[in-house]
Amino acid sequence: MTRMIVKRTIEAPIELVFDTVADIRQFSKAIPHIIKVEFLSEVQSGIGTRFRETRLMNGKETSTELEVSEYVKNERIRIVADSHGAVWDTVFTVTSDSRYTELTMVMDASAYKLLQKVMIPLISGMVKRAVEQDMDAVKAFCENKNP
């Protein structure tokens, strides 16, 4: 298993930061390379929400199906994807004082196919850089929306 942890301190209310990462409609506005979101469930917010996210990566469209498996408003959200022989388990947590919100993302990748067991360690640096870019984009989005 590979684990990545990325944190950002954001000058914005906890509600805004949480809603940005917990609502795929807001998240896709914050992340410029998400080009399409399709809901796969009737539920569109909270536990049981399933969706397909399409991103532009290195000039190519890549789609991933994700599901919200845990949701505690203004505290944490867990989103899981089973893709190409690996389970990607991502938890966003938020904590706040009155001015700043700490956003922490912990992503665990567990391979169950041989190719992914080899590939995940090789691509983990690239994935971490992409996740850091996403977190930077969330920070900029929230700080620009904060009055």
N, C-alpha and C positions, 0 to 999 in steps of 0.2 A: 504494500500500500504506500502511496505517496501522499504527503500532506503539504498543503500550501496555506500560509496565513498571511493576510494582507490587512493593514489597518489604515484608516484615514480619520483625521480630526476635521470636522466640518462645522463651519460657522453657520448653523441653521437649526431650526427646531427639530426635535426628535421625530415628531409626526411627519414632517416633510421628508426627512431622510428615510424613515421606515417605509413610507408610502412609495418612495422612488424605487427602492429595491424590492418591495413586496408586491407591487402591481406591475405586471409585465407591460401594460400600456404606458406607464410612466417610465419604467426602466428603458423601454425601447426609444423613448424621446431623449433620454439622457445619453444613450450609447449610440454614437453616430453610425457604426457599422452594422447595427441590427436593421435590416431592411424590410422584414416582414414578420408578423406574428399571427398565428392562426390558433384559435381556441379549439381544443379537441374534446372539451367537456362543456356541459351546460353551466357548471360553476365557473365563474371568471375571477374569483377572488377567494383566497383562503384555502384551507385544506381541501384536497381533491381537484384543485384546478390543474388541468392538463393543457399544454399548449406546445406548438411547434414554433421554434424560433429560427429564423433564417438570417445568417450573418454573411457579410462579405469579408472573406479572409484570403489575402494574397490574390485578389482579383477574381476569386471563385466563390459562388454561393455554397454555403454549408448549412444544413438544417439539422436541428437536434430536437427531440421530443423530451419535455420536462414535466415533472409533476410536483406540486406543492404537497409535502408530506407532514409538515409541522408549521403552525402559524400561531404566534402569540402577539397580538397587536402591540406595536411600539416596543417590542422586546426582541423577537427572533422569528426568522422564517427559514425553513429547510426546503431546498429544491433538489430533486434527485433526477438524474438522467442515466438510462442504461443505453450505452451507445458503443457499437463496434467492439464488443467484448470486454467492456469495462463499465463499472458503476461509478458515476461522478456524483458525490454527495456534498452539497454546498450549504453551509449555514451562515446566514447574515445575522449578526446581533448588533443592537444599538443600545448605548447608554448615554446619559446626558447630564450635564450640569445646566444651569440656566441659559448659557450662551452657546456652548459647543456640544456637538454630538459626536461620539466615538463610534465609528462604523467598523466592525471587524468581520472579515470574511474568512471562513475556514473551509477549504475544499479538500476532500479526501477522494482519491482515485484508487479503486480496487479492480484490478484486472482479473478476469476469469478465463481468458483465452491466451494462449501462448504468445501470439504476436503482440498483444497489448501489454503483456508482462515485460516484454522486451522494449516496446516503444515508449511506454509512459515515462520511464526514467530518462530516456533520450530526449523527449520533448518537454519535460517538466520545466526547463528554463524558459522556453518559448511560451508555454501556457502561463507561467507566472508573470511574464512581461505583459501578456495580453490581459490578464486579470488586473494587474496594476493599472493599466490604461483604462480599463472599465471603472475601477475605483476612482481614478483621477477624474473621469468624465462625470461620475455621480457627484463627486465633491463640487466640481465646477457648476453643474446643473443646479444643485441645491443652493449653493451660495448665490447664484445669479437669480434664483426665484425667491430668495429670502428678502423680505422688505427691509 
